[in-house]
Amino acid sequence: MFSFITLDRGGSNSRIAPGFFLRRLWLLGVVLLLSGCSSVSYYYQSIHGHLTLMHDSKPIDLLLQDVDTDPGLRKKLRLVLEAREFASTHLGLPANDSYHSFAALDRKAVVWSVVATPEFSVTPKQWCYPVIGCASYRGYFSRERAQRYAETLRQDGLDVAVEPAAAYSTLGWFDDPLPSTVINWPEPQLVGLIFHELAHQQLYIADDSAFNESFATAVEQVGVERWFRLRKDAAGVGRWQQRKGRKQEFNRLLLQARTRLQQLYVRPLQPVEMRRQKAVTFAALQNDYHRLKQRWGGYSGYDHWFGRELNNARLASVATYAQWVSAFLALLEESDGELARFYLASEQLAKTSPQQRRSRLHKLRQQ
């Protein structure tokens, strides 16, 4: 994912660079002019949170040289640098200083994303920002702030989800550090996250979160598989394909429920009956998941997702990342598996109108 932080470019350092506070004041001044005072507190927490993250980060090369660096952390940091080099050399992703630094945090997520939908709709609310355009989520560096904002949306009658995000991209405006929230992830998830976030720097368009996240997820999937194949790690390829297959089935399950709700919400029903049938649909989704688990032999990797309240917003948050992944993979096939051609084709698709883009993605997905 990405977060609104980005009005000034800068580098990652272990201490505050000269002009740090002047740049921060300049950023806030620009935000004031662009957005009006009502949004300043939100933009301030975004800018302050990111600049604090950068201030607290340290170059990975220095950490590897430090004799006090934990051996387990040292091994993971080497893996990060290998994945970072692989991303540019073998995947054609931007070669810059992103993910060459590490930020040790005392929390389980970097930001918390708020997603909201109307009570009888699966279309997410859009928030619009200077520079990056509109997105279907709003990020907070504080869980408490995210929850407070989410509560105001609930009071307006919206379905709301607050989702933890272990990392984000600033779309190349800053050299993003790797946060400690992901450092202990298994190898495929860790390297995949680096590929995903760099893909946002490769291609991002305003006002289309589903396009952006699906593109980045497709690059992540292809990148991880090529990572293991180049390293001749057959066992790693097998584990990754199993994990990817389960994730695809999980996403398919949720997207099917989302489609059923879309069909329900256009029916001319009274609110009481609409709520009843909405509850029935979510109960059916729970049952479908239990059957899927049985087919997986009891694998419980998605129990945490189903352990929280199900609502429209939670389905919308998954759809943002999964909606067009198969379409982009089909576009890669059309590009003969060559990523440079795939990136060019995706860029050309991004330049079309929203209606043309959706039509083309629908056709690709049907393939």
N, C-alpha and C positions, 0 to 999 in steps of 0.2 A: 504494500500500500504506500501511499504518499501522504504527506501532511502539509498544510499551508504554512510555510516558513519563509518563502523564497523571494526576497526582493533584493538581496545583495549576495554576491559571490564571495567566498572566502575559503581558507584552508583549515585543516585540522592541526591543532597544536596542543601541547600538553600544558600550556599556560596561556594567559590572555595576551593576544597580540596587540601592538600599539594601535590605538584608534578603536579598540573593541567597543567601548562605551559610546563613542561618537557615532559609530556605525549603527549601534542599537537605537540611539536616539533618532538618527536619520531614518531608519526603518520605520520607527513608530510614527514619525512625521509624515512619511509617505502614506502609511496606512490610514492615518487620520484624514488626509486629503482625499484618499480614494474611497473610503468606506463610511465616514461619518462617525461621530462619537459613540453611538450605540454599540458598535462592534469592536471598539478599541480594547476592551478588557479581554475579549477572546483572542484577538491578534497578539496582544501583549503576551499572554500565556504561551502562545505558539512560538513566538520569536524568542522569548526568554527561555522557554524550555529547551529549544533546539540549541541556542547559543551556550546554555549551561552544559548540555550534553557534549558539545564540541570542546568546551573548556576543560571538561573532566576526562577527555579522551587522551590516550597516549599512543605514539607511533608503535606499531607492532614490532618493528625492527629493534627498537630500544628495549621493549619488554623481553624479546628473545635474548638480548645481550645481558639482561639483568640476572645475576646469579640467584636472586631471591624469587624469581618467577616460578610458580608452582610447576612441576614437571607435567602434570596433566594439562594445565592451561597452555604450557609451551607447545605441547603436541597439537592441541587444537588450533593455536595461532599459526603454526606452520601449515596446517591444513587450509586455513583461511587464505593465506598468501598463495598457496598452490591453486586453490579454486579461483582466486582473483586473477591470477596469470592465465589460467585456462579460459576464463570468461572472455578475455581480450584476444588471446592467441587462437583459440579454437571455435569460439562462438561469435566472434566479431563484435563483441559488446564494447562500450566505451572504455578506453585506456586512460584512466585518471587516478587520482589519489583516494577515491572512495574505497572504504573497507581495507585501507592500509593502516588504520588506527583502531584502537579498542577502548570502549568506555565501560568501566565497571559501575554497575548500578545496584541500588539496594531495593529493587522492586521487580515484580514478575513480568511486567509489560513496560514498553517504552511509552506508548500512548494508548488511550482507550477511545474507540470509535463509537460515536452515537449514530445509529441508523433509525429512521422513523418512516412509517407508512400510515395512511388513513386506516381506520378500523376495517373498512371493507374494500381494500385495495392492496395489491402486492407491488405497486409502483412506489419506489422510495422517494421520500422528500429530497429535494435538491437544495444545496447551499452553494452560493456563488461567492467567489473570492477574486480579488485583483490578481492579475497575471495568469493564474491557472484555470480560470473559468469555474464552471459548476461541477460539483461532485455529490455523490449520494451518501456521504458520511461526513461527520464533523469530529476532528480529533482533539483530544485533551491530554496534556501531560500529567494531569492529576485525575485519579479514579473518582475522587470525591466531587470534583468539578463536573466530570462527565455525568455522574449520577444525579447531581442537582439539576443540570440542564435537561437530562432525560425526564426527570420528574415534571418539569414544566411542560414538556411535550405530552406526557401522559395526561396531565390535567386538561390539555386541549383535546383529549379524546383520541390521540394517536397510539398505534402500536409502536413500541420502542424497544430497541436492543442496545445494550452497551457491551461491545466486544473488545477484549484485550488484543492489542497488536504488539508482537514481540520486536518489530522493526518497521522502518518506513524509509521512503526515498524522498529527497528534496529535488529530484528531477535534474540533478547535475548542477544546481545553483551553489551547493556546498559540497565539500568532499566528506561524504557521510561516514561516520565511524561505525564499526560493528559493535552493537551493544552486548553486554554480558547476558542479557535475557535469552540469547539463542546459542551461546557458546557450547552448552552441553547437549545440544540437539544431536541426534544420530547423524552420521555423515551425509546421507542423501538429503535430509531436510536442511542441514546447515549449508551445504554447497548450493542446493536448490534455491534457498533464500537469497544468496548472493546473486545468482543468475536472475532471479525474479526482479530484485530491486534495480539491478543494472539495466534490465530490459525496459524499465520505466524511463531511464535516461536515454535509451536508444530511440524510443518512440512514445510520445504522449500527446494526446489531443484534448482540447478543452471540451467540457460538457458531455463526456461519454465515458463514465466510470467503467461500465461493463466492457467496452472495447479495450480500454487500457489494462484492466486487470486480467481479462481473458488472454490478451496478447502476451502479457508478462508470464502468466501461468503456463501458456503453451511453450514459451522459450525455456522456462524452468524445467518442464517435463522433458523436452528434447535435450536440454543441456545436461541434466543428471544422467540420462541414459548414455549419452556420448562420453561423459566423464568416466563412468564405469567401464564402458567398452574400450576406451583408449588405454585404460589402466589394466586391461585384460582381467578384470575382476568379474568372472562369470557368476560367482555367488552374489556379488553386489548387484549385478544386473537382475538376477532372479528376485532378490529381496525388493528391489525398487519396483519391478514390474508387478509384484504381488501387492505392494503398497499402493501403487498407482491404480491398479485394477479395483481395489477396495474403495479408494477415494472416488473413482468414477462411478461406481455403483451407489455410493453414498450420495454423491451429487445428483445422480439420475433420480434417486428416490425423492430428494427434496424438490427437484425441478418438476417432477410429475405432480407432487402435491401442490406446488405453486400453480401449475396449469389448471388443476381441478378448482382451486380457489378463484383463479381468474374467471373461469366459467361460471362459478357460483355467484360472484359479485356483480355480474351483469344481469342476473335474473331479477325480475320485479317483485322482490319479497319484502315483507315488513321487517324492520330491524330485529325484532325478537326472533323471528324465524331464521333470519340471516345469521344471527349469532349462534343459534342452535346448530345449524348445518356447518358453520365454521368450526365449532367445537367437535362435531362428528368427524370432519375432515382431518383435524389434527390428531384425534384419537386413532383414526385409521392409519395415519403416518407412523404413530408409535408402534402399532401392531405390525406394520410393514417392516419397520426396523428390527423388531424382535425376530421376525422370520428371516430377515437377511443375516442377522447374527447367527442363527442356527445353521444357515448354509455356509457361513464362514467358520463353522466349528467352534463357535463361542467367542470369537475375537471381539474384544470389548473396547477397541480404540476410539469409538465414537460415542461411548456411553456418556462422557462428560457433556457432549453437545446436547444429547437428548435428556440430560438430567436437569436442564433449566426450562423455564416456561417457553412453550412454542407459540410463536405469533407471526404475523405477516412480516414484521421487520427482520426477524431472524432468518426467514426464508430469503428475503431480499438481499441480506448481506452475503449469503452463499451464492445467490444467482449472479451477483456482481462479479464474482471471481470465476464462475464456472460457465456462464451462459453461452459464450462463444468459443470456448477452448477447442472443441472438436472442429469448428469452422476454421480456426487458424491452423490446426494440424492438417486439415485438408488443403489449405492454401500452401503449406510447406510441401506437401506432396506434389502439388501443381508446379512448385518451384524446383522439382527434382531433388528435394532434400537439401538444397544449397541455401544456407542462411542468408547470404548477401542478397540473393534474388528474393528470398522470402521477406526480408526487411524492406526492400524496395517495393514489393507488391503490397505490403501492409501500409507503407507510407502513401502509396497511390490510393489505396482504399480509404485511408484516413482523410484524404482531400475531397472525397465525394460528399454529397449532402447526407444528412442523417438518414433520410428515407432510402436513398440509393445504397448506403452502407449497410443498413439493416437487411435490405432485400438481398444483397450479395452474400452477407453472412448467413442468412437463412438457407440460400441455395448451397453454399459450401457445407453447412451443417448437415443437410440432407444427404450429402455424399457419404 
